[in-house]
Amino acid sequence: MNNNRHLIEKFLEAKYAEEGLSENSILAYSRDLEKVSIKIGKSLLGVTQSELEKYIIFLQKIGHSRSTRARHLSSIKQFFKFCVEEGYLSTDPASQLSTPKSTKLIPKTLTLEEVDALLKVANTQGNTEFERARNRCLMELLYASGMRISELMSLPVATVRGKPKMILIKGKGGKERLVPLSPPAIDALVQWLKFRDEKEELSFKAGLKRSNFLFPSNSKNGYLTRNWFFNKIKSWATEAGVKSENVSPHTIRHAFATHLLSNGADLRVIQTLLGHSDITTTEIYTHIVNDKLKSTLDEHHPLSTKSK
């Protein structure tokens, strides 16, 4: 059971670092997963699909509403996806579970102006040229590619050698995809590699092993952590005058998709770039764009009551 708590804590750390969830959301995930752990009464790494199905039926029997059951199941599915992605499990026992219908929340995103402000601040933040080059490269790559923060942090340096216009990303479930890089991202990458390689060479001469990662660090995994970047981007948001509660690595990913769609990109192309296995996951961005179009129409159309 202690192992369950350890896994749940790892999952919660990743959710916080990647999505910047509120304390209440983190507590809700924690409560839901603790209930599963207690009810099933064994290591969650040994749970079967049948046991999870029985747990969902149990929730219905004790009177939980459809929306509450949907939330529980969402917590379960996301937890086991995390376990597979992080290598704790080889197969996902929750992947085939059906979710009770519930309202899908529209993700937070950022305007072009807000992203531009963040990029400018990242380019100036840091005590040394090394840090400023690293920070600029992180932000430019994140927005140019729409990568998940875990994909960016663990990016092998060999992937980006030679000023590539596209890079190969290894995403969820080990699936690979190609994503293009913008000219500013390529420039930032070239500059960062210069500083990175110089430092790596000095470390090697001092008897240390060369890192295989684009963003090496002394962390357990050998690269910058998600929590480190989450804290950085929050401070950059404050400096840029952007509401920090609206900013996380995941909102940059949302902004990437929303801005592409707003400028006429095909939804299937965006699906491929984001690495979504299901087009319905990508379709949520159409709601953001449609809401923005409606707002613009209400504000500026001559027959709109708001414009009078």
N, C-alpha and C positions, 0 to 999 in steps of 0.2 A: 504493500500500500504506500510505503514511503517512496517507492519508485514512481508510482502514479503521481504523487505530489511534485516530484522532481520534473517529470515530463510536462505536467500542467504548467509549472512555473516557466519552463523553457518556451512553451507555446505562448504564454502571456507576454513574455519579454519580446518575442518576435512580433506579436500583434501590436504591441505598444510602439516598438521601434519603427515598424513599417507603416503603420496607419495612424499613429498618434491618437489612439482611442482615449476617450475620457476615462476617468477613474471609475465611474459607474458602469461603463461598458466592460472594463476589465474585470470588475467585481462580478458582473453578471456571467461572463464566461467562466470565471473561477467557480462560482456557485453551481452552475449547470454541470460542469465537468466533475466537481466533487460529488455531486449527487449520483452521477453515473458510476463513479468509482466505488462509492459506498454500496449502492444497490447491487451491482454486479459482483463485488466482493473479491476481485482478483486483479492481477496485473492487466492494465488496459492494452498492453502489447499482445495479450493472448485472447482478446475478445473476438467473438465470431459475429458474423452478420445476424445470425439467428438471435443471439443474445441482445444485440442492439435493437432488433425489431421488437422483441419481448419488452424491452425497457420503454420504448415509445408507446406500446399498447398499455403498459402499466400506467404511464402518465395520463392516458385517456381515461382509464378505469377510475383513477382517483380524482377525476373531474377537472383536469387542466384544460384550458381553452385551446382552440386551434392555433391561435397566435402564440401562446406560450409553448405548445408542443413544437411549433415551427422554429421558435427561438432555440429550444433545447437541441433540436435536430441540427440546426445550423451550427451550433457550438460543437456538436459531436463530429459533423462532417468536416468542419474546418480543422479541428484538432487532429483527426486521423490523416487528413491530407498533409498536414504539417509533419506528422510522424513518418509518412512515406518520403516526403521531400527531403527530410533531414537524415534519412537512412535508418531510422529506428524500426521501420517495418518495410517489407518488400511488397506487400499487397494491402489495399485499403478495405477494411471490413465494412466501412460506411458508404462506399461509393455508389452502391445500388439502392440505398434507402431512399424512399420517396418522401418528399417534404410536403406537409400540409400547406395549402395555398396561403400566402400572406403578402402584404404590400411590400414591394421592393423599394428600398430607400435609394434616392438619387444621390450619387456620390458628390462630395465636395470637389470643386475645381477652382482654378485661378484664371483671371483675365490675362490677356497678352501683356498688358501694362504691369501687372503684378509679377509675372514671370520675368519680364525684362528687368524690373527693379531688383529681384532676387539675384539674377545673373550678374548685374552690375556690382551689387554688394559683395557677392562671393568672390569676385575678381579683385576686390580691395582688402578683404579680411585675411588676417594672418600676420604674424610677427616677422616673417622672413619671405623672401622671394619663393623659396621652396613651398611654404605653406599656401601662399597666394596662388601659385601655379596649380597645386593640388586641388584647392577649393574650387577654382575656376573650372578645372577639368571635370571634377565630380558633377557640378551643376550642368555644365554644357552637355556632357554625355547623358545624364539622366533625362534632360528635356529633349535632346535630339533623338533619342532612341526609344523612350517610353519603357525602359527596362524596370523591372522590379528592383528594389534596393538590394535585395539579397543577390541578385544576378550581377549588379554593378560592383558590389563590394568584393565578390569572389572572382571577378573577371581575370583570366590568365593574361599575363603580359604578352605572351606569344600571339594572342589573338589580335593585338592592335599594332604589331610591328609593320613598318613599311607604308605608313600613311594610308591605311585602307579607307575606301569610301563606304564599305559595308563591313560589319563585323558579325561573327557567328556567336550566338548566345545559346547557352545551355540552360533551359528553363525548367519549369515544374515537370516532375516525372522523367527528367533526363531528355526531354524533347528539345531538339535544336531548331533554331530559326535564324535567318539573316535579317539584320536591321541596318538601314542606311545611316550615315553620319552627315550632319550639316557641315559646311565649311568652317563656321566658328568652333564646332566641336572638334574637327580635325586639327585646327590651329592650336586649340587648348591642349589637345592630346600630345601633339608634337612638343609643345613647350614643357608639359609635365614630364614626358619621358626623358627629356634632357636632364632635368633636376633629379628625377627618380634614379636614373641610371648612374649618375655621378655619385649619388649617395650609396647606391648598392655596390659600386666599385670600391669605394672607400671601406665599406663594411667587409667586403670580400678580402681585401688586403689585410684587414685586421683579424682575419681568421674566421669570419662568419660565413654562413651559407647564403648563397644568392636566393632571393625570393622568386617564386614563379608567378606572383600576383602583381597586377597593375598598381594596386594600392596596398603595399605591404605594411605590416605593423607587428608589434610584439604580442598581439592577442593570441589566444589558444589556437585559433584557426590559421593565423599567419597573415590575416588581412584586416583592414579597418572594420569595426563592428557596426551593426545597424544602429545600436543605441548611440554610438559616437556621432554618426551622421545625423540622426534624429535631433540630437541636442544642438548640433551645428546649424542645421537649417532653421531651427526655431530662433536662434540668436540672429541669423541673417534676416529672417522675416521682420523681427523687431527693428533692426537697423534700417531695413528697407521701407518701413512704414506700412507693412502688410500685416494684417491681423494674424498673430502667431497661431491662434487656435484653428485657423483655416489652412495652415501649412504643415505638411508632412511629406516624406518621400513619396507616398502614394498619391497625394494630390498633384504632384508634378506629373506623375504617370497619367492621372485623369486629365490634366491640362493638355498633355501631349495628344491624347485621343480626341478630346473635345475640339481643340484648335484645328486638327487635321480635318475632322468632320465638318466644322464650320466653313472650311475653305474648299469643300467639295470632294474630299477624299472618299473613295469607295469603302463601305462598311466592311467588306470582306478583306480588303487590304489592311485596314486597321486591326481587324481580328488577327491576321497573320503577324503583324508587327508586335502586337501585345502578347501573342502566344496563347490566346484564348482557344480552348478546345471546342467551345460551343459558341455559336454566333449570338445566342440569346444573352450571353454575358456582355458582349460588345454592344448590343442594342440599347443598353441603358443610357449610353451617351447620346443617343438620338433624342431622348427626353430632355437632356440638358440643353441641347441646341434648339429644340422646339420651344422650350420655355423661354429661352433668350429671344428667339424670333418673335414670339407672342408679346413679350415685354416691350420689344422695340416697336412693334406694330401699335400696341396700346399707347405708347408714349408719343409716337410721331404721326400716326395716320390722321388725316384731317377730320375723319368722321368719328374718331375715338373720343369718348367722353373725357378721358384724361388730358387730351390736348386742348380742351376748351377751357 
